[in-house]
Amino acid sequence: MTRPSPTVSVMIDAARAAGRRLVRDFGEIENLQVSRKGPADFVSAADKKAEQIIHDFLEKKRPGYGFLMEEGGSIEGSDKTHRFIIDPLDGTLNFLHSVPHFAISIALEREGELRAGVVFDPMRNEIFWAETGEGAWIENRRLKVAARRRLSDCVVVTGIPQLGVDGFEQFLDEMVRVRHEVAAIRRFGSAALDLAWVASGRFDAFWERKLSAWDVAAGIVLVREAGGTVLGLGGARPETGHLVAGNPSIATKLAERIEGKVPTRPPGARR
């Protein structure tokens, strides 16, 4: 077994500290459902508090590192070679509706390249971590992407554009093309956990567009270190939030279908 490096251990500790706060806040959210303004305001406060816990913890342990955070934006550090990329609550709508499926995502960028990632599911107490060259792990068990080679055998996960977000028509076109090719499509509401579950082989592949760096940075490292491939859609780099992930065979086939490079086959045809 490979042990986390000192920096990854610090990232894990920061995620666990924020996770304890989110679990406590999650227990209070049901009490606020009677108020129209209360739940949304409460979630915003919970999100910011979790981010503050992570930031303060990492800043103390790795002074000088920069930050890119969902709530706090970009903070340049004196160390120009290292930056943490943080989503303190990926799956906010799930949290708001008392759905226990959300995560904390922390990635480390070194000299512009993603080098390590931690995704923590506080409700299941599952910590996923990966570091370049050291593999991907859940606690002390090594992760490996699923080995399926036929799209017709695969369960694929995605995200549906939410109200007020452009791209729904494009998503519908893509979903139709993919649905005729795969065993099933799922939508769980947390891109960070979707990617962690691809890395662990629970899902065969993931695709989505218009995500932010903090949604996907840690998950990209996890998938790559679990033997998978992460491809950008439309010529974009996957770190920009337009991506497909899975084992090398399935990720390539899925990307081709999503972008219309391969004609959709009739339902039931073997792939």
SEFI-200816 format. One record per residue (C-alpha): residue number from 1; x negated, z, y. Coordinates in nm, 2 decimals, always signed. Layout:
N
(NUM; (X; Z; Y)),
...
END
This chain:
271
(1; (+0.00; +0.00; +0.00)),
(2; (-0.11; -0.08; +0.35)),
(3; (-0.07; +0.19; +0.61)),
(4; (+0.04; +0.11; +0.96)),
(5; (-0.24; +0.09; +1.21)),
(6; (-0.26; +0.36; +1.48)),
(7; (-0.08; +0.14; +1.73)),
(8; (+0.19; +0.05; +1.49)),
(9; (+0.23; +0.41; +1.39)),
(10; (+0.28; +0.49; +1.76)),
(11; (+0.55; +0.21; +1.78)),
(12; (+0.72; +0.36; +1.48)),
(13; (+0.72; +0.71; +1.63)),
(14; (+0.86; +0.58; +1.96)),
(15; (+1.14; +0.39; +1.77)),
(16; (+1.23; +0.70; +1.57)),
(17; (+1.24; +0.92; +1.89)),
(18; (+1.48; +0.68; +2.06)),
(19; (+1.68; +0.64; +1.74)),
(20; (+1.75; +1.01; +1.73)),
(21; (+1.90; +0.99; +2.08)),
(22; (+2.11; +0.68; +1.99)),
(23; (+2.25; +0.85; +1.68)),
(24; (+2.35; +1.15; +1.88)),
(25; (+2.51; +0.93; +2.15)),
(26; (+2.69; +0.72; +1.88)),
(27; (+2.86; +1.04; +1.77)),
(28; (+3.01; +1.07; +2.12)),
(29; (+3.13; +0.72; +2.17)),
(30; (+3.46; +0.76; +1.99)),
(31; (+3.56; +1.03; +2.23)),
(32; (+3.53; +0.78; +2.52)),
(33; (+3.75; +0.51; +2.37)),
(34; (+4.05; +0.64; +2.57)),
(35; (+3.88; +0.54; +2.90)),
(36; (+3.86; +0.18; +3.01)),
(37; (+3.54; +0.24; +3.20)),
(38; (+3.39; +0.52; +3.01)),
(39; (+3.26; +0.35; +2.69)),
(40; (+3.09; +0.07; +2.87)),
(41; (+2.93; +0.30; +3.12)),
(42; (+2.83; +0.54; +2.85)),
(43; (+2.66; +0.27; +2.64)),
(44; (+2.47; +0.15; +2.95)),
(45; (+2.34; +0.50; +3.00)),
(46; (+2.26; +0.54; +2.63)),
(47; (+2.07; +0.21; +2.63)),
(48; (+1.87; +0.30; +2.94)),
(49; (+1.79; +0.65; +2.81)),
(50; (+1.66; +0.51; +2.48)),
(51; (+1.45; +0.26; +2.67)),
(52; (+1.30; +0.53; +2.89)),
(53; (+1.21; +0.74; +2.58)),
(54; (+1.03; +0.44; +2.42)),
(55; (+0.85; +0.35; +2.75)),
(56; (+0.74; +0.70; +2.82)),
(57; (+0.62; +0.76; +2.47)),
(58; (+0.42; +0.43; +2.45)),
(59; (+0.28; +0.46; +2.80)),
(60; (+0.14; +0.81; +2.71)),
(61; (-0.01; +0.69; +2.39)),
(62; (-0.13; +0.35; +2.51)),
(63; (-0.19; +0.38; +2.88)),
(64; (-0.25; +0.06; +3.07)),
(65; (-0.04; -0.16; +2.83)),
(66; (+0.22; -0.38; +2.99)),
(67; (+0.59; -0.39; +2.91)),
(68; (+0.87; -0.64; +2.89)),
(69; (+1.20; -0.45; +2.85)),
(70; (+1.57; -0.55; +2.84)),
(71; (+1.67; -0.30; +3.10)),
(72; (+1.35; -0.23; +3.29)),
(73; (+1.22; -0.59; +3.31)),
(74; (+0.85; -0.67; +3.32)),
(75; (+0.59; -0.41; +3.41)),
(76; (+0.23; -0.53; +3.44)),
(77; (-0.03; -0.29; +3.31)),
(78; (-0.40; -0.25; +3.39)),
(79; (-0.47; -0.38; +3.04)),
(80; (-0.38; -0.75; +3.08)),
(81; (-0.43; -0.83; +2.71)),
(82; (-0.16; -0.61; +2.56)),
(83; (+0.21; -0.59; +2.62)),
(84; (+0.50; -0.42; +2.44)),
(85; (+0.83; -0.61; +2.42)),
(86; (+1.13; -0.37; +2.38)),
(87; (+1.50; -0.39; +2.31)),
(88; (+1.62; -0.03; +2.30)),
(89; (+1.97; -0.12; +2.16)),
(90; (+2.02; -0.45; +1.99)),
(91; (+2.38; -0.47; +1.89)),
(92; (+2.54; -0.31; +2.20)),
(93; (+2.89; -0.44; +2.13)),
(94; (+2.87; -0.29; +1.78)),
(95; (+2.76; +0.04; +1.93)),
(96; (+3.04; +0.02; +2.19)),
(97; (+3.30; -0.02; +1.92)),
(98; (+3.17; +0.25; +1.69)),
(99; (+3.03; -0.01; +1.44)),
(100; (+2.72; +0.15; +1.28)),
(101; (+2.50; -0.16; +1.28)),
(102; (+2.25; -0.18; +1.56)),
(103; (+1.87; -0.14; +1.60)),
(104; (+1.57; -0.07; +1.81)),
(105; (+1.31; -0.35; +1.84)),
(106; (+0.95; -0.30; +1.96)),
(107; (+0.69; -0.58; +1.94)),
(108; (+0.33; -0.59; +2.05)),
(109; (+0.18; -0.89; +2.21)),
(110; (-0.19; -0.93; +2.23)),
(111; (-0.34; -1.20; +2.45)),
(112; (-0.01; -1.38; +2.45)),
(113; (+0.04; -1.38; +2.08)),
(114; (+0.28; -1.16; +1.88)),
(115; (+0.08; -0.93; +1.66)),
(116; (+0.30; -0.65; +1.54)),
(117; (+0.67; -0.56; +1.52)),
(118; (+0.89; -0.26; +1.44)),
(119; (+1.27; -0.28; +1.39)),
(120; (+1.44; +0.06; +1.33)),
(121; (+1.80; +0.09; +1.20)),
(122; (+1.88; +0.45; +1.30)),
(123; (+2.21; +0.47; +1.11)),
(124; (+2.06; +0.38; +0.78)),
(125; (+1.72; +0.54; +0.87)),
(126; (+1.54; +0.22; +0.77)),
(127; (+1.21; +0.13; +0.95)),
(128; (+1.08; -0.22; +0.91)),
(129; (+0.73; -0.29; +1.03)),
(130; (+0.48; -0.57; +1.02)),
(131; (+0.13; -0.65; +1.16)),
(132; (-0.05; -0.98; +1.15)),
(133; (-0.25; -1.00; +0.83)),
(134; (-0.11; -0.68; +0.69)),
(135; (+0.23; -0.80; +0.55)),
(136; (+0.58; -0.68; +0.63)),
(137; (+0.71; -0.34; +0.50)),
(138; (+1.01; -0.12; +0.49)),
(139; (+0.87; +0.23; +0.48)),
(140; (+0.61; +0.19; +0.20)),
(141; (+0.77; -0.11; +0.02)),
(142; (+0.63; -0.46; +0.08)),
(143; (+0.89; -0.72; +0.20)),
(144; (+0.92; -1.08; +0.08)),
(145; (+1.16; -1.34; +0.20)),
(146; (+1.41; -1.48; -0.05)),
(147; (+1.27; -1.75; -0.28)),
(148; (+1.58; -1.98; -0.30)),
(149; (+1.52; -2.35; -0.25)),
(150; (+1.87; -2.50; -0.25)),
(151; (+2.08; -2.45; +0.07)),
(152; (+2.39; -2.44; -0.15)),
(153; (+2.26; -2.11; -0.30)),
(154; (+2.19; -1.95; +0.04)),
(155; (+2.37; -1.69; +0.26)),
(156; (+2.28; -1.76; +0.62)),
(157; (+2.33; -1.53; +0.92)),
(158; (+2.38; -1.64; +1.28)),
(159; (+2.52; -1.52; +1.61)),
(160; (+2.83; -1.65; +1.79)),
(161; (+2.80; -1.70; +2.17)),
(162; (+2.99; -1.42; +2.34)),
(163; (+3.25; -1.45; +2.61)),
(164; (+3.08; -1.58; +2.93)),
(165; (+2.78; -1.73; +2.75)),
(166; (+2.74; -2.11; +2.74)),
(167; (+2.69; -2.30; +2.42)),
(168; (+3.00; -2.23; +2.22)),
(169; (+3.08; -2.59; +2.16)),
(170; (+2.73; -2.66; +2.04)),
(171; (+2.74; -2.36; +1.81)),
(172; (+3.07; -2.49; +1.66)),
(173; (+2.91; -2.83; +1.59)),
(174; (+2.61; -2.66; +1.43)),
(175; (+2.83; -2.43; +1.22)),
(176; (+3.03; -2.72; +1.08)),
(177; (+2.71; -2.90; +0.98)),
(178; (+2.56; -2.58; +0.82)),
(179; (+2.89; -2.46; +0.65)),
(180; (+2.91; -2.78; +0.44)),
(181; (+2.56; -2.71; +0.31)),
(182; (+2.53; -2.33; +0.24)),
(183; (+2.70; -2.08; +0.02)),
(184; (+2.82; -1.87; +0.31)),
(185; (+2.76; -1.78; +0.68)),
(186; (+2.76; -1.43; +0.81)),
(187; (+2.77; -1.28; +1.16)),
(188; (+2.66; -0.91; +1.20)),
(189; (+2.59; -0.88; +1.57)),
(190; (+2.22; -0.77; +1.58)),
(191; (+1.95; -1.05; +1.59)),
(192; (+1.67; -0.79; +1.54)),
(193; (+1.84; -0.67; +1.21)),
(194; (+1.93; -1.02; +1.11)),
(195; (+1.56; -1.11; +1.12)),
(196; (+1.45; -0.79; +0.95)),
(197; (+1.71; -0.86; +0.67)),
(198; (+1.57; -1.22; +0.63)),
(199; (+1.22; -1.07; +0.60)),
(200; (+1.35; -0.83; +0.33)),
(201; (+1.54; -1.11; +0.14)),
(202; (+1.89; -0.97; +0.20)),
(203; (+1.97; -1.29; +0.39)),
(204; (+1.81; -1.63; +0.31)),
(205; (+1.79; -1.76; +0.67)),
(206; (+1.89; -1.70; +1.03)),
(207; (+1.95; -1.93; +1.32)),
(208; (+2.06; -1.88; +1.68)),
(209; (+2.00; -2.01; +2.03)),
(210; (+1.97; -1.85; +2.38)),
(211; (+1.84; -1.52; +2.27)),
(212; (+1.59; -1.32; +2.47)),
(213; (+1.23; -1.24; +2.38)),
(214; (+1.31; -0.87; +2.32)),
(215; (+1.59; -0.97; +2.07)),
(216; (+1.35; -1.17; +1.84)),
(217; (+0.99; -1.07; +1.90)),
(218; (+0.96; -0.80; +1.64)),
(219; (+1.17; -0.99; +1.39)),
(220; (+0.95; -1.30; +1.42)),
(221; (+0.65; -1.10; +1.31)),
(222; (+0.84; -0.94; +1.02)),
(223; (+0.96; -1.28; +0.89)),
(224; (+0.61; -1.44; +0.92)),
(225; (+0.44; -1.15; +0.75)),
(226; (+0.70; -1.15; +0.47)),
(227; (+0.59; -1.51; +0.38)),
(228; (+0.86; -1.68; +0.59)),
(229; (+0.86; -1.95; +0.86)),
(230; (+1.01; -1.93; +1.21)),
(231; (+1.08; -2.26; +1.37)),
(232; (+1.18; -2.34; +1.73)),
(233; (+1.49; -2.55; +1.79)),
(234; (+1.50; -2.84; +2.03)),
(235; (+1.12; -2.84; +2.06)),
(236; (+1.11; -2.48; +2.20)),
(237; (+0.88; -2.21; +2.08)),
(238; (+1.07; -1.96; +1.87)),
(239; (+0.96; -1.68; +2.10)),
(240; (+1.19; -1.83; +2.37)),
(241; (+1.50; -1.74; +2.16)),
(242; (+1.60; -2.08; +2.00)),
(243; (+1.50; -2.04; +1.64)),
(244; (+1.55; -2.08; +1.27)),
(245; (+1.39; -1.84; +1.02)),
(246; (+1.37; -1.83; +0.64)),
(247; (+1.13; -1.93; +0.36)),
(248; (+0.94; -2.24; +0.45)),
(249; (+1.16; -2.47; +0.25)),
(250; (+1.50; -2.33; +0.36)),
(251; (+1.40; -2.29; +0.73)),
(252; (+1.29; -2.66; +0.74)),
(253; (+1.61; -2.78; +0.57)),
(254; (+1.83; -2.56; +0.78)),
(255; (+1.67; -2.68; +1.11)),
(256; (+1.71; -3.04; +1.01)),
(257; (+2.09; -2.99; +0.95)),
(258; (+2.13; -2.78; +1.27)),
(259; (+1.97; -3.05; +1.48)),
(260; (+2.16; -3.33; +1.30)),
(261; (+1.85; -3.50; +1.15)),
(262; (+2.00; -3.51; +0.81)),
(263; (+2.36; -3.62; +0.75)),
(264; (+2.60; -3.35; +0.63)),
(265; (+2.68; -3.39; +0.26)),
(266; (+3.03; -3.36; +0.12)),
(267; (+3.14; -3.00; +0.03)),
(268; (+3.03; -2.91; -0.32)),
(269; (+2.74; -3.16; -0.34)),
(270; (+2.42; -3.01; -0.49)),
(271; (+2.13; -2.97; -0.24)),
END
